[in-house]
Structures are given as structure tokens and as C-alpha cells.
């Protein structure tokens, strides 16, 4: 059973990183809640697959391919969203995910900059693109994507950890800045969530990972999507500046 919030029906959401995984699951659940959803990512073909899934289930979605590290591409996508769906009520800035382990001493400056750009700067650019309309109307919910790697040291590379910790502070700063103008900003910080890469893991390694979580399982994309729907809805109307750790009990703060 997935959560449903009636107040979301008829609203417009933008989801970046919507081509697969958590972003795609969130877009599907937003649409199932009655929202019109704009899907943003670089992989246009994968976005079309998600859009078809939503339409086949009776929902409404459009595709707006864009590289979220480029403000000009985001501006172009925002115009398409406005023309097709109207004013944006909810922004889920979920694009990113460059956490592959790497020794810090061997990370090149270009790699450092690329990861910070993809996992932190892109979030700021996305919010800077879509937040003005929300602030002008005095209503909106922005949800960012941090990570357990941004909450405590992990096997992820250092640039990813720093970027995701930066997302937490970006969220807190903007939440304080936007609160008096009616826009809430909150972050999600998942730990290991099932993805395609895990299918290739040796069974012993996968089992060890599962056992590392006090709740006895890894996360599923819908675990994160369910939290996103709550933060999008008026049910969380008195919540802003929060980071919700969705980590199976591994991160308890």
C-alpha cells in the first residue's frame, strides 16, 4: 500500500533524474496521486518509457529532456513545462548519483568538479530555475536528494560525500530563506536502494550489505518515493528544513 494524499490531485510536479530508479518511482507515485508530472533527465528514451508507464496507468506526464548541470537547458525545459502543464507546485530535484568508490588521493580535479557539478550545483541550478514562480505565488514544496553518504563517512567517493552534505546545507539555507514566502524545502537522504548495478553483485557481498541494515533489508525506490509524496503534500505543511534519513536504521540522528 502506497500513501495517497488527495490534496495533490490537480497539482503540477517536476522531477529531475526521472529516467530510472528513485526519480522514476517518485514520478509514477506523483502521477498516481493525481498530479501532472514533468519528467527531466538526459536520457530521452528512458524518459519516454516512464511517461508511457504513467499514461498507461491513467496518469499525465510530459517529457522535458535536459542536462541539469546547464542553466540554459533547465530554462528551456521550464518553458516547455509552463506551456504544457502550467505553474509548478512541487519540485523534486533528484538528479545525480556519482558515488562510485574511489581513493581520494587519486581523484583528479576534473573528476572532483564533475561530481560536485552533477550532485550539488545541479540542485542549486534546478531550484533557481523553478523556485521563482513558487515564491511569486506564495506556495510550493521543494524536495532535494541527499544521501547517507552525506550524513556519515561511507565507501562513496569523497566528492560525492561532500556534494551530498552540501545538499543538506543548501536545503536548510533555502528553507530558512523561503519560509516566510510560503515555500518549503526538505531533503531525503537514502542509503542503499535497489538498482540495476546491484544485480551484478556477488551473492555473498549482497547478503552482507543486507545484513548491515538493522531493518534487515535494502531500500526500494518506492520507499523513497513514499517519503517524497508526503513532503510534497500539505500533510507535511509544518515541515521545512528537514532531512529525512531513509536508511533502514543505519543512520539514526
C-alpha positions as a Markdown table, in Angstrom:
| # | Residue | x | y | z |
|---|---|---|---|---|
| 1 | Unk | 0.0 | 0.0 | 0.0 |
| 2 | Unk | 1.4 | 3.3 | -1.1 |
| 3 | Unk | 0.4 | 6.6 | 0.5 |
| 4 | Unk | -2.1 | 8.8 | -1.3 |
| 5 | Unk | -2.8 | 12.5 | -0.5 |
| 6 | Unk | -5.9 | 13.9 | -2.0 |
| 7 | Unk | -4.6 | 17.5 | -1.9 |
| 8 | Unk | -2.0 | 16.6 | -4.6 |
| 9 | Unk | -4.7 | 16.0 | -7.3 |
| 10 | Unk | -4.5 | 18.6 | -10.0 |
| 11 | Unk | -1.1 | 20.0 | -9.0 |
| 12 | Unk | 2.0 | 20.1 | -11.2 |
| 13 | Unk | 5.3 | 18.4 | -10.3 |
| 14 | Unk | 8.7 | 18.5 | -11.8 |
| 15 | Unk | 11.0 | 15.5 | -11.2 |
| 16 | Unk | 14.6 | 15.6 | -12.3 |
| 17 | Unk | 16.5 | 12.3 | -12.5 |
| 18 | Unk | 13.2 | 10.9 | -13.6 |
| 19 | Unk | 14.5 | 8.4 | -16.1 |
| 20 | Unk | 15.0 | 5.5 | -13.7 |
| 21 | Unk | 15.3 | 4.4 | -10.0 |
| 22 | Unk | 14.1 | 6.8 | -7.3 |
| 23 | Unk | 13.2 | 9.6 | -9.7 |
| 24 | Unk | 11.1 | 7.3 | -11.9 |
| 25 | Unk | 9.3 | 5.8 | -8.9 |
| 26 | Unk | 8.6 | 9.2 | -7.5 |
| 27 | Unk | 7.2 | 10.4 | -10.8 |
| 28 | Unk | 4.9 | 7.4 | -11.0 |
| 29 | Unk | 3.6 | 7.9 | -7.5 |
| 30 | Unk | 3.1 | 11.6 | -8.0 |
| 31 | Unk | 1.0 | 10.8 | -11.1 |
| 32 | Unk | -0.9 | 8.1 | -9.2 |
| 33 | Unk | -1.8 | 10.8 | -6.7 |
| 34 | Unk | -3.4 | 12.9 | -9.4 |
| 35 | Unk | -0.5 | 15.2 | -10.3 |
| 36 | Unk | 0.6 | 16.2 | -13.7 |
| 37 | Unk | 4.3 | 15.4 | -13.9 |
| 38 | Unk | 7.2 | 16.8 | -16.0 |
| 39 | Unk | 10.0 | 14.3 | -16.4 |
| 40 | Unk | 13.5 | 15.7 | -16.7 |
| 41 | Unk | 16.8 | 13.8 | -17.3 |
| 42 | Unk | 19.3 | 13.5 | -20.1 |
| 43 | Unk | 18.1 | 10.1 | -21.4 |
| 44 | Unk | 15.1 | 11.0 | -23.6 |
| 45 | Unk | 14.4 | 7.3 | -24.5 |
| 46 | Unk | 14.3 | 6.3 | -20.8 |
| 47 | Unk | 12.0 | 9.3 | -20.0 |
| 48 | Unk | 9.6 | 8.2 | -22.8 |
| 49 | Unk | 9.4 | 4.7 | -21.1 |
| 50 | Unk | 8.5 | 6.3 | -17.8 |
| 51 | Unk | 6.0 | 8.6 | -19.5 |
| 52 | Unk | 4.3 | 5.7 | -21.2 |
| 53 | Unk | 4.1 | 3.8 | -17.9 |
| 54 | Unk | 2.3 | 6.8 | -16.3 |
| 55 | Unk | -0.1 | 7.3 | -19.2 |
| 56 | Unk | -0.9 | 3.6 | -19.3 |
| 57 | Unk | -1.8 | 3.8 | -15.6 |
| 58 | Unk | -4.2 | 6.7 | -16.3 |
| 59 | Unk | -1.9 | 9.5 | -15.2 |
| 60 | Unk | -0.5 | 12.5 | -17.1 |
| 61 | Unk | 3.2 | 13.2 | -17.8 |
| 62 | Unk | 5.3 | 15.0 | -20.2 |
| 63 | Unk | 9.0 | 14.6 | -21.2 |
| 64 | Unk | 11.4 | 17.6 | -21.0 |
| 65 | Unk | 14.9 | 16.2 | -21.6 |
| 66 | Unk | 17.7 | 18.4 | -20.2 |
| 67 | Unk | 21.2 | 18.4 | -18.7 |
| 68 | Unk | 20.6 | 19.8 | -15.2 |
| 69 | Unk | 24.2 | 21.0 | -14.9 |
| 70 | Unk | 23.3 | 23.6 | -17.6 |
| 71 | Unk | 21.1 | 26.5 | -16.5 |
| 72 | Unk | 20.3 | 27.3 | -20.1 |
| 73 | Unk | 18.9 | 23.7 | -20.7 |
| 74 | Unk | 16.9 | 24.0 | -17.5 |
| 75 | Unk | 15.4 | 27.3 | -18.6 |
| 76 | Unk | 14.4 | 25.8 | -21.9 |
| 77 | Unk | 12.8 | 22.8 | -20.1 |
| 78 | Unk | 11.0 | 25.2 | -17.7 |
| 79 | Unk | 9.4 | 27.0 | -20.6 |
| 80 | Unk | 8.2 | 23.7 | -22.1 |
| 81 | Unk | 6.7 | 22.7 | -18.7 |
| 82 | Unk | 4.9 | 26.0 | -18.3 |
| 83 | Unk | 3.5 | 25.8 | -21.8 |
| 84 | Unk | 2.3 | 22.2 | -21.4 |
| 85 | Unk | 1.3 | 21.9 | -17.7 |
| 86 | Unk | 1.2 | 25.4 | -16.2 |
| 87 | Unk | 2.5 | 26.6 | -12.9 |
| 88 | Unk | 4.8 | 24.2 | -10.9 |
| 89 | Unk | 3.7 | 23.3 | -7.4 |
| 90 | Unk | 6.2 | 20.7 | -6.4 |
| 91 | Unk | 9.9 | 20.3 | -7.4 |
| 92 | Unk | 11.8 | 17.0 | -6.8 |
| 93 | Unk | 15.4 | 17.8 | -7.6 |
| 94 | Unk | 16.7 | 14.2 | -7.7 |
| 95 | Unk | 19.2 | 14.1 | -10.5 |
| 96 | Unk | 22.7 | 13.0 | -9.6 |
| 97 | Unk | 24.3 | 9.8 | -8.2 |
| 98 | Unk | 28.0 | 9.7 | -8.9 |
| 99 | Unk | 29.1 | 7.9 | -5.7 |
| 100 | Unk | 31.2 | 5.1 | -7.1 |
| 101 | Unk | 34.1 | 4.4 | -4.6 |
| 102 | Unk | 37.4 | 6.0 | -5.4 |
| 103 | Unk | 40.6 | 6.7 | -3.4 |
| 104 | Unk | 40.6 | 10.4 | -2.5 |
| 105 | Unk | 44.3 | 10.8 | -3.3 |
| 106 | Unk | 43.8 | 9.6 | -6.8 |
| 107 | Unk | 40.8 | 11.7 | -7.7 |
| 108 | Unk | 41.6 | 14.2 | -10.5 |
| 109 | Unk | 40.5 | 17.8 | -10.3 |
| 110 | Unk | 38.2 | 17.3 | -13.3 |
| 111 | Unk | 36.5 | 14.4 | -11.6 |
| 112 | Unk | 36.1 | 16.4 | -8.4 |
| 113 | Unk | 34.5 | 19.3 | -10.3 |
| 114 | Unk | 32.2 | 17.0 | -12.4 |
| 115 | Unk | 30.8 | 15.2 | -9.3 |
| 116 | Unk | 30.2 | 18.5 | -7.4 |
| 117 | Unk | 28.6 | 19.9 | -10.5 |
| 118 | Unk | 26.4 | 16.9 | -11.1 |
| 119 | Unk | 25.3 | 16.3 | -7.4 |
| 120 | Unk | 25.3 | 19.8 | -5.9 |
| 121 | Unk | 25.5 | 22.6 | -8.4 |
| 122 | Unk | 22.8 | 21.0 | -10.5 |
| 123 | Unk | 20.4 | 21.0 | -7.5 |
| 124 | Unk | 21.0 | 24.8 | -7.0 |
| 125 | Unk | 20.5 | 25.5 | -10.7 |
| 126 | Unk | 17.3 | 23.4 | -10.7 |
| 127 | Unk | 15.9 | 25.2 | -7.7 |
| 128 | Unk | 17.0 | 28.6 | -9.1 |
| 129 | Unk | 15.0 | 27.8 | -12.3 |
| 130 | Unk | 11.7 | 26.7 | -10.7 |
| 131 | Unk | 11.6 | 28.4 | -7.3 |
| 132 | Unk | 10.8 | 31.9 | -8.5 |
| 133 | Unk | 7.3 | 31.0 | -9.7 |
| 134 | Unk | 6.6 | 29.3 | -6.4 |
| 135 | Unk | 7.8 | 32.2 | -4.4 |
| 136 | Unk | 5.8 | 34.6 | -6.5 |
| 137 | Unk | 2.6 | 32.6 | -5.9 |
| 138 | Unk | 3.5 | 32.0 | -2.2 |
| 139 | Unk | 3.1 | 28.3 | -2.2 |
| 140 | Unk | 5.2 | 25.3 | -3.1 |
| 141 | Unk | 7.3 | 22.3 | -2.0 |
| 142 | Unk | 10.8 | 21.6 | -3.0 |
| 143 | Unk | 12.4 | 18.2 | -2.2 |
| 144 | Unk | 16.1 | 17.6 | -2.7 |
| 145 | Unk | 18.1 | 14.4 | -2.8 |
| 146 | Unk | 21.0 | 14.0 | -0.3 |
| 147 | Unk | 22.4 | 10.6 | 0.7 |
| 148 | Unk | 23.5 | 8.6 | 3.7 |
| 149 | Unk | 27.0 | 9.3 | 2.3 |
| 150 | Unk | 26.4 | 13.0 | 3.1 |
| 151 | Unk | 25.4 | 12.2 | 6.6 |
| 152 | Unk | 28.3 | 9.9 | 7.7 |
| 153 | Unk | 31.5 | 8.6 | 6.2 |
| 154 | Unk | 31.0 | 5.7 | 3.8 |
| 155 | Unk | 32.5 | 3.9 | 0.9 |
| 156 | Unk | 31.3 | 6.5 | -1.5 |
| 157 | Unk | 33.9 | 8.8 | -3.0 |
| 158 | Unk | 34.8 | 12.0 | -1.2 |
| 159 | Unk | 33.4 | 14.4 | -3.8 |
| 160 | Unk | 30.0 | 12.7 | -3.7 |
| 161 | Unk | 30.0 | 12.8 | 0.1 |
| 162 | Unk | 30.9 | 16.5 | 0.1 |
| 163 | Unk | 28.3 | 17.2 | -2.6 |
| 164 | Unk | 25.5 | 15.4 | -0.7 |
| 165 | Unk | 26.4 | 17.1 | 2.6 |
| 166 | Unk | 26.2 | 20.3 | 0.7 |
| 167 | Unk | 22.7 | 19.4 | -0.5 |
| 168 | Unk | 21.7 | 19.2 | 3.2 |
| 169 | Unk | 23.0 | 22.7 | 3.9 |
| 170 | Unk | 21.6 | 24.1 | 0.7 |
| 171 | Unk | 18.2 | 22.7 | 1.8 |
| 172 | Unk | 18.4 | 24.2 | 5.2 |
| 173 | Unk | 19.6 | 27.6 | 4.0 |
| 174 | Unk | 16.9 | 27.8 | 1.3 |
| 175 | Unk | 14.2 | 26.6 | 3.8 |
| 176 | Unk | 15.0 | 29.5 | 6.1 |
| 177 | Unk | 15.2 | 31.9 | 3.2 |
| 178 | Unk | 11.9 | 30.8 | 1.6 |
| 179 | Unk | 9.8 | 30.1 | 4.7 |
| 180 | Unk | 8.2 | 33.5 | 5.0 |
| 181 | Unk | 7.2 | 33.3 | 1.4 |
| 182 | Unk | 5.3 | 30.1 | 1.6 |
| 183 | Unk | 7.7 | 27.6 | 0.0 |
| 184 | Unk | 9.0 | 24.6 | 2.0 |
| 185 | Unk | 12.3 | 22.9 | 1.2 |
| 186 | Unk | 13.2 | 19.5 | 2.6 |
| 187 | Unk | 15.8 | 16.8 | 1.8 |
| 188 | Unk | 15.7 | 13.0 | 1.6 |
| 189 | Unk | 18.9 | 11.0 | 2.5 |
| 190 | Unk | 18.6 | 7.4 | 1.4 |
| 191 | Unk | 21.1 | 4.7 | 2.0 |
| 192 | Unk | 21.4 | 1.6 | -0.3 |
| 193 | Unk | 18.4 | 1.5 | -2.6 |
| 194 | Unk | 17.9 | -1.4 | -5.1 |
| 195 | Unk | 19.2 | -0.5 | -8.6 |
| 196 | Unk | 20.5 | -2.2 | -11.7 |
| 197 | Unk | 24.1 | -2.3 | -10.5 |
| 198 | Unk | 23.2 | -4.5 | -7.6 |
| 199 | Unk | 22.0 | -7.3 | -9.9 |
| 200 | Unk | 25.6 | -7.9 | -10.7 |
| 201 | Unk | 26.9 | -8.1 | -7.2 |
| 202 | Unk | 28.2 | -11.5 | -5.9 |
| 203 | Unk | 25.6 | -13.1 | -3.6 |
| 204 | Unk | 27.8 | -13.0 | -0.6 |
| 205 | Unk | 28.5 | -9.3 | -1.0 |
| 206 | Unk | 24.8 | -8.6 | -1.5 |
| 207 | Unk | 23.8 | -10.6 | 1.6 |
| 208 | Unk | 26.4 | -8.8 | 3.7 |
| 209 | Unk | 25.0 | -5.5 | 2.6 |
| 210 | Unk | 21.5 | -6.6 | 3.5 |
| 211 | Unk | 22.7 | -7.7 | 7.0 |
| 212 | Unk | 24.3 | -4.3 | 7.6 |
| 213 | Unk | 20.8 | -2.7 | 7.9 |
| 214 | Unk | 19.0 | -3.0 | 11.3 |
| 215 | Unk | 15.7 | -3.4 | 9.5 |
| 216 | Unk | 17.0 | -6.4 | 7.6 |
| 217 | Unk | 16.7 | -5.3 | 4.0 |
| 218 | Unk | 17.9 | -2.8 | 1.5 |
| 219 | Unk | 15.7 | 0.1 | 0.3 |
| 220 | Unk | 13.4 | 0.0 | -2.6 |
| 221 | Unk | 12.7 | 3.0 | -4.9 |
| 222 | Unk | 9.1 | 3.2 | -3.6 |
| 223 | Unk | 10.4 | 3.6 | 0.0 |
| 224 | Unk | 11.9 | 6.9 | -1.1 |
| 225 | Unk | 9.0 | 7.9 | -3.4 |
| 226 | Unk | 6.6 | 7.4 | -0.5 |
| 227 | Unk | 8.5 | 9.9 | 1.6 |
| 228 | Unk | 8.6 | 12.3 | -1.4 |
| 229 | Unk | 4.9 | 12.2 | -1.7 |
| 230 | Unk | 4.5 | 13.1 | 2.0 |
| 231 | Unk | 6.8 | 16.0 | 1.7 |
| 232 | Unk | 5.0 | 17.2 | -1.5 |
| 233 | Unk | 1.6 | 17.2 | 0.2 |
| 234 | Unk | 0.0 | 19.5 | 2.7 |
| 235 | Unk | 0.3 | 16.7 | 5.2 |
| 236 | Unk | 3.8 | 18.0 | 5.8 |
| 237 | Unk | 2.7 | 21.6 | 5.8 |
| 238 | Unk | 4.6 | 22.4 | 9.0 |
| 239 | Unk | 7.8 | 20.7 | 7.9 |
| 240 | Unk | 10.7 | 22.6 | 6.3 |
| 241 | Unk | 14.4 | 22.5 | 6.5 |
| 242 | Unk | 14.3 | 18.8 | 7.5 |
| 243 | Unk | 16.5 | 16.0 | 6.2 |
| 244 | Unk | 14.7 | 12.6 | 6.4 |
| 245 | Unk | 17.1 | 9.7 | 6.7 |
| 246 | Unk | 15.7 | 6.7 | 4.9 |
| 247 | Unk | 18.3 | 4.2 | 5.8 |
| 248 | Unk | 16.8 | 1.1 | 7.3 |
| 249 | Unk | 18.0 | 2.2 | 10.7 |
| 250 | Unk | 21.7 | 2.6 | 9.7 |
| 251 | Unk | 21.6 | 6.4 | 10.2 |
| 252 | Unk | 19.9 | 7.4 | 13.4 |
| 253 | Unk | 20.3 | 11.1 | 14.2 |
